[in-house]
């Protein structure tokens, strides 16, 4: 069970690295415009804010990777960063797009459940 949890945590970290790239570097490019459904004008106007948001996603990914590198000693770190991802995903789903619930919050919730289950076993 710890292996399954760590695999899903790694996937959540990779997702957040992908979000970093989309928000920091591709926001106003065709891939970013498609991913977020913005017009070129809206993307240009919000590019700085998106880059800031992307940086935060990078910090979430870095924290999850840090927790993974520590093995069992990284339990608290993995829990903290997964909870941050979950809360950010829930907030994003309520305020920005319901899609965020499935793209960000659900993977974090699955990882938390697997991590919790691996501790109970």
C-alpha positions in Angstrom: 0.0 0.0 0.0 2.8 2.5 0.7 4.0 2.0 -2.9 0.6 2.8 -4.3 0.4 5.9 -2.2 3.8 7.1 -3.3 3.0 6.5 -7.0 -0.2 8.6 -6.7 1.8 11.3 -4.8 4.4 11.3 -7.5 1.6 11.7 -10.1 0.1 14.6 -8.1 3.6 16.2 -8.1 4.0 15.7 -11.9 0.5 17.3 -12.4 1.7 20.4 -10.5 4.9 20.6 -12.5 2.7 20.5 -15.6 0.5 23.3 -14.1 3.7 25.3 -13.4 4.7 25.0 -17.1 1.2 25.9 -18.4 0.8 28.9 -16.1 4.4 30.2 -16.1 5.4 29.6 -19.7 2.5 28.6 -21.9 -0.3 30.8 -20.4 -0.6 33.0 -23.5 0.5 30.3 -26.0 -1.9 28.0 -27.9 -1.5 25.2 -25.4 -2.3 27.5 -22.4 -5.2 29.2 -24.2 -6.7 25.7 -25.0 -6.1 24.4 -21.4 -7.7 27.3 -19.7 -10.2 28.5 -22.4 -9.0 32.1 -22.3 -8.8 34.5 -25.2 -5.4 35.9 -26.2 -6.4 39.3 -24.7 -7.5 37.8 -21.4 -4.3 35.7 -21.2 -2.1 38.8 -21.9 -3.9 40.8 -19.2 -3.5 38.0 -16.6 -0.1 36.6 -17.6 1.8 38.0 -14.5 -0.9 36.6 -12.1 -0.8 33.2 -13.9 3.0 33.1 -13.6 2.7 33.7 -9.8 0.1 30.9 -9.6 2.4 28.6 -11.5 5.2 29.3 -9.1 3.0 28.2 -6.2 2.1 25.0 -8.1 5.9 24.4 -8.4 6.3 24.8 -4.6 3.5 22.2 -4.1 5.3 19.8 -6.4 8.6 20.4 -4.7 7.1 19.7 -1.3 5.6 16.4 -2.5 8.9 15.4 -4.1 10.7 16.3 -0.9 8.4 14.2 1.1 8.8 11.3 -1.3 12.6 11.5 -1.0 12.5 11.1 2.7 10.6 7.8 2.6 8.7 7.0 5.8 10.3 10.0 7.5 8.5 12.2 5.0 5.0 11.3 6.1 4.2 14.6 7.7 5.6 16.5 4.8 3.5 14.5 2.3 0.4 15.0 4.4 0.9 18.7 4.7 1.5 19.2 0.9 -1.3 16.9 -0.1 -3.7 18.8 2.2 -2.5 22.1 0.6 -3.2 20.7 -2.8 -6.6 19.4 -1.7 -7.6 22.7 -0.1 -6.4 24.7 -3.2 -8.3 22.3 -5.4 -11.5 22.7 -3.4 -11.2 26.5 -3.4 -10.4 26.6 -7.1 -13.5 24.4 -7.8 -15.7 26.7 -5.8 -14.3 30.0 -7.2 -12.8 29.3 -10.7 -13.9 26.1 -12.4 -15.6 22.9 -11.3 -13.0 21.0 -13.4 -10.4 21.8 -10.8 -12.2 19.5 -8.4 -11.4 16.5 -10.7 -8.0 17.6 -12.0 -6.5 18.8 -8.7 -8.6 18.0 -5.6 -9.6 14.4 -6.5 -6.0 13.1 -7.2 -4.9 14.7 -3.9 -7.8 13.1 -2.0 -7.0 9.7 -3.5 -3.3 10.1 -2.5 -4.3 11.1 1.0 -6.6 8.1 1.3 -3.9 5.7 0.1 -1.4 7.3 2.4 -3.8 7.0 5.3 -4.6 3.4 4.4 -0.9 2.5 4.2 -0.4 3.8 7.8 -3.4 1.8 9.1 -2.1 -1.4 7.7 
